[in-house]
Amino acid sequence: MIWLGWRQQRTELLITAVIVAVIALLIVPTGLHMASVYDHDGLGTCNLAHPSSGCGHAIGAFTARFDGLNSLLAWLTLAPGIGVVLAAPFVLDLEQGTFRLAWTQSISRTRWIVVKLALSVTIVTAVALLLTQLLTWWHQPLGRFDGRMGNNVFDSEGTVVFGYALFALGLALAIGVVWRRAVAATAVSFVVYVIARVFVDTWLRQRLLSPSSITWNLSGSKRSGEPTALHHAWVLNEFPSDRFGHQIPFSALRCAGSR
């Protein structure tokens, strides 16, 4: 049964391997280059709490140089959708009715479903682990300056990739069991997965906990009293206010500064 399961997954395994290889070919060279620039510019010795003018310019140039690539890699948060592809053989088995043949070969229904799901979950877990390691390594230099709370970094580290990959697999299996059309179920599952990711990243995640509110003083064009931790914080909103906490439009500040 295990051998049969691997045989049925071979096409999806090849597709997954190609996707992971392409991602690695993008991440590894650019990650090595970014790490080389980080070391060459001596950014590891900069005091982030009170950076010198030289460090400030070097950090600004470094982040500006690689932020565009960081935004591009944010699309890799869709990579856990590979779980949708790996659910296709299971759904195809249901669509074509070939599962009945296994049941007539002294294989119980419980063993059949356990082996099928175990193979899919094992592959998804291995892919998620590899992607997590690659993306976490790549983000290390930028994470020291930009923090790790932004969606493009947060979604690619820790257990987040595992969670989304298993969610994609479970979603495709659930839709496939009901619909029993492999191609249609795969397409719809991926669309639903993308919608769910956008919903979580743009609306739900920032509402899971009440955000902290911090106020500091402005002195001319420079900030004074800005908390050091704010540099690595996930800033949801930022605006000037008067001493009573009422928001002031930026246009009013520009008008006041021109007088």
C-alpha positions as CSV (number, residue, x, y, z in Angstrom):
1,M,0.0,0.0,0.0
2,I,2.9,2.4,0.8
3,W,4.5,1.6,-2.5
4,L,1.3,2.2,-4.3
5,G,0.8,5.5,-2.5
6,W,4.3,6.7,-3.7
7,R,3.5,5.6,-7.2
8,Q,0.3,7.6,-7.2
9,Q,2.1,10.7,-5.9
10,R,5.0,10.6,-8.3
11,T,3.7,13.4,-10.7
12,E,2.9,15.7,-7.8
13,L,6.3,14.9,-6.2
14,L,8.0,15.9,-9.4
15,I,6.0,19.2,-9.6
16,T,6.8,19.9,-5.9
17,A,10.5,19.2,-6.4
18,V,10.7,21.5,-9.4
19,I,8.9,24.3,-7.4
20,V,11.2,23.9,-4.5
21,A,14.3,23.8,-6.7
22,V,13.2,27.1,-8.5
23,I,12.7,28.7,-5.1
24,A,16.1,27.6,-3.9
25,L,17.8,28.9,-7.0
26,L,16.3,32.3,-6.3
27,I,16.9,32.4,-2.6
28,V,20.4,30.9,-2.2
29,P,22.4,33.2,-4.6
30,T,20.6,36.3,-3.5
31,G,20.9,35.3,0.2
32,L,24.7,34.8,-0.2
33,H,25.0,38.1,-1.9
34,M,23.1,39.9,0.8
35,A,25.1,38.3,3.5
36,S,28.3,39.3,1.7
37,V,27.2,42.9,1.5
38,Y,26.1,42.9,5.1
39,D,29.6,41.7,6.2
40,H,31.5,43.9,3.7
41,D,29.7,47.1,4.9
42,G,30.4,46.2,8.6
43,L,26.7,46.4,9.5
44,G,27.1,43.8,12.2
45,T,29.0,46.3,14.3
46,C,26.4,49.0,14.1
47,N,24.6,50.0,17.4
48,L,20.9,50.0,16.4
49,A,19.8,51.9,19.5
50,H,22.1,54.9,18.7
51,P,23.6,54.4,15.2
52,S,26.3,56.8,14.1
53,S,25.7,58.9,11.0
54,G,27.9,56.5,9.0
55,C,25.9,53.5,10.2
56,G,22.6,55.2,9.6
57,H,23.5,55.9,5.9
58,A,24.9,52.3,5.5
59,I,21.8,50.7,7.0
60,G,19.5,52.9,4.8
61,A,21.4,52.0,1.7
62,F,21.4,48.3,2.6
63,T,17.6,48.1,3.3
64,A,16.8,50.2,0.2
65,R,18.9,47.9,-1.9
66,F,17.3,44.7,-0.8
67,D,13.7,45.7,0.2
68,G,12.5,45.3,-3.4
69,L,13.7,41.7,-3.5
70,N,12.2,41.2,0.0
71,S,8.8,42.4,-1.4
72,L,9.2,40.0,-4.3
73,L,10.0,37.1,-2.0
74,A,6.8,37.9,-0.1
75,W,4.9,36.1,-2.9
76,L,6.6,32.9,-1.7
77,T,4.1,32.9,1.2
78,L,1.9,31.2,-1.4
79,A,4.3,28.3,-1.7
80,P,2.6,26.3,1.1
81,G,-0.2,26.0,-1.4
82,I,1.8,23.0,-2.6
83,G,-0.4,21.2,-0.1
84,V,-3.3,21.7,-2.6
85,V,-1.3,19.9,-5.3
86,L,-0.4,17.0,-3.1
87,A,-4.1,16.3,-2.3
88,A,-4.8,15.7,-6.0
89,P,-4.0,11.9,-6.1
90,F,-6.3,11.3,-3.1
91,V,-9.2,13.2,-4.9
92,L,-8.4,11.5,-8.2
93,D,-8.7,8.1,-6.5
94,L,-12.1,9.0,-5.3
95,E,-13.1,10.4,-8.7
96,Q,-12.1,7.3,-10.6
97,G,-13.3,4.9,-8.0
98,T,-9.9,3.0,-7.9
99,F,-10.0,3.0,-4.1
100,R,-12.4,0.1,-4.3
101,L,-9.7,-2.1,-5.9
102,A,-7.5,-1.5,-2.8
103,W,-10.4,-2.5,-0.6
104,T,-10.8,-5.8,-2.3
105,Q,-7.0,-6.6,-1.8
106,S,-7.3,-7.3,1.9
107,I,-6.6,-3.6,2.7
108,S,-9.0,-2.2,5.2
109,R,-10.6,1.2,4.7
110,T,-8.8,2.5,7.8
111,R,-5.4,1.4,6.6
112,W,-6.1,2.8,3.1
113,I,-6.9,6.3,4.4
114,V,-4.2,6.3,7.0
115,V,-1.4,5.5,4.5
116,K,-2.7,7.9,1.9
117,L,-2.9,10.8,4.4
118,A,0.4,9.9,6.1
119,L,2.2,10.1,2.8
120,S,0.7,13.5,1.9
121,V,1.3,14.9,5.4
122,T,4.9,13.6,5.4
123,I,5.7,15.3,2.0
124,V,4.0,18.5,3.0
125,T,5.9,18.6,6.3
126,A,9.2,18.0,4.6
127,V,8.6,20.8,2.0
128,A,7.4,23.2,4.7
129,L,10.6,22.5,6.8
130,L,12.8,23.1,3.8
131,L,11.1,26.4,2.9
132,T,11.1,27.6,6.5
133,Q,14.9,27.0,6.7
134,L,15.6,28.7,3.4
135,L,13.4,31.8,4.1
136,T,14.5,32.2,7.7
137,W,18.2,32.1,6.6
138,W,17.5,34.6,3.8
139,H,15.8,37.1,6.1
140,Q,18.4,37.2,8.8
141,P,20.4,40.3,7.7
142,L,17.3,42.4,6.9
143,G,15.5,41.2,10.0
144,R,18.1,42.8,12.2
145,F,17.0,46.2,10.9
146,D,13.3,45.8,9.8
147,G,12.2,43.3,12.4
148,R,10.3,40.0,11.9
149,M,6.7,41.1,12.5
150,G,5.8,42.1,9.0
151,N,3.7,39.7,7.0
152,N,6.4,38.8,4.5
153,V,8.8,37.7,7.2
154,F,6.3,36.5,9.9
155,D,4.6,34.2,7.3
156,S,7.8,32.5,6.4
157,E,9.3,31.6,9.8
158,G,8.5,29.4,12.8
159,T,5.5,27.1,12.5
160,V,3.5,29.4,10.1
161,V,4.6,27.7,6.9
162,F,3.7,24.3,8.5
163,G,0.3,25.6,9.5
164,Y,-0.5,27.0,6.1
165,A,0.8,24.0,4.2
166,L,-1.4,21.6,6.3
167,F,-4.3,24.0,6.0
168,A,-4.0,23.9,2.2
169,L,-3.8,20.1,2.2
170,G,-6.8,19.8,4.5
171,L,-8.8,22.3,2.5
172,A,-8.1,20.5,-0.8
173,L,-9.0,17.1,0.7
174,A,-12.2,18.4,2.2
175,I,-13.4,20.0,-1.1
176,G,-12.2,17.0,-3.1
177,V,-14.1,14.5,-0.9
178,V,-17.3,16.5,-1.4
179,W,-16.9,17.3,-5.1
180,R,-14.8,14.3,-6.3
181,R,-13.5,16.2,-9.3
182,A,-9.7,16.4,-9.0
183,V,-8.9,19.3,-11.4
184,A,-11.9,21.4,-10.3
185,A,-11.3,20.7,-6.6
186,T,-7.6,21.6,-6.9
187,A,-8.3,24.9,-8.7
188,V,-11.1,26.0,-6.3
189,S,-9.0,25.0,-3.3
190,F,-6.0,27.1,-4.4
191,V,-8.3,30.1,-5.0
192,V,-9.9,29.7,-1.6
193,Y,-6.4,29.3,0.0
194,V,-5.2,32.6,-1.6
195,I,-8.3,34.4,-0.4
196,A,-7.8,33.0,3.1
197,R,-4.2,34.1,3.1
198,V,-5.1,37.7,2.0
199,F,-7.9,37.8,4.6
200,V,-5.6,36.7,7.5
201,D,-2.7,39.0,6.4
202,T,-4.7,42.1,5.8
203,W,-7.5,41.9,8.3
204,L,-7.5,39.1,10.8
205,R,-3.9,38.9,12.1
206,Q,-3.9,42.5,13.3
207,R,-7.1,41.9,15.2
208,L,-6.0,38.8,17.1
209,L,-4.6,41.0,19.9
210,S,-5.2,44.6,20.8
211,P,-2.3,46.7,19.5
212,S,-0.2,48.8,21.7
213,S,-0.3,52.6,21.4
214,I,2.9,54.7,21.9
215,T,3.3,58.4,21.8
216,W,6.6,60.4,21.5
217,N,7.6,64.0,20.9
218,L,8.5,65.6,17.6
219,S,11.3,68.1,17.4
220,G,11.4,69.8,14.0
221,S,12.0,67.2,11.4
222,K,13.7,64.8,13.9
223,R,12.0,62.5,16.3
224,S,13.0,62.6,20.0
225,G,12.0,60.0,22.5
226,E,11.0,57.4,19.9
227,P,11.1,54.0,21.6
228,T,14.0,51.8,20.3
229,A,11.7,48.8,20.1
230,L,9.6,50.6,17.5
231,H,12.2,49.9,14.9
232,H,11.3,46.2,15.0
233,A,7.6,46.6,15.7
234,W,4.8,45.9,13.3
235,V,3.4,49.4,12.8
236,L,-0.3,49.3,11.9
237,N,-0.9,53.1,11.9
238,E,1.2,56.2,12.6
239,F,0.0,59.8,12.7
240,P,0.8,63.1,14.4
241,S,-1.5,64.2,17.3
242,D,-1.9,67.1,19.6
243,R,-1.4,66.9,23.4
244,F,-4.9,65.6,23.9
245,G,-4.4,62.7,21.5
246,H,-6.5,64.1,18.6
247,Q,-5.1,63.2,15.2
248,I,-3.7,66.1,13.2
249,P,-3.6,65.9,9.3
250,F,-0.2,65.8,7.8
251,S,-1.2,68.7,5.6
252,A,-1.6,70.9,8.7
253,L,1.9,70.1,9.8
254,R,3.3,71.0,6.4
255,C,1.5,74.3,6.4
256,A,2.8,75.0,9.9
257,G,6.3,74.1,8.9
258,S,6.2,76.5,5.9
259,R,5.4,79.5,8.0
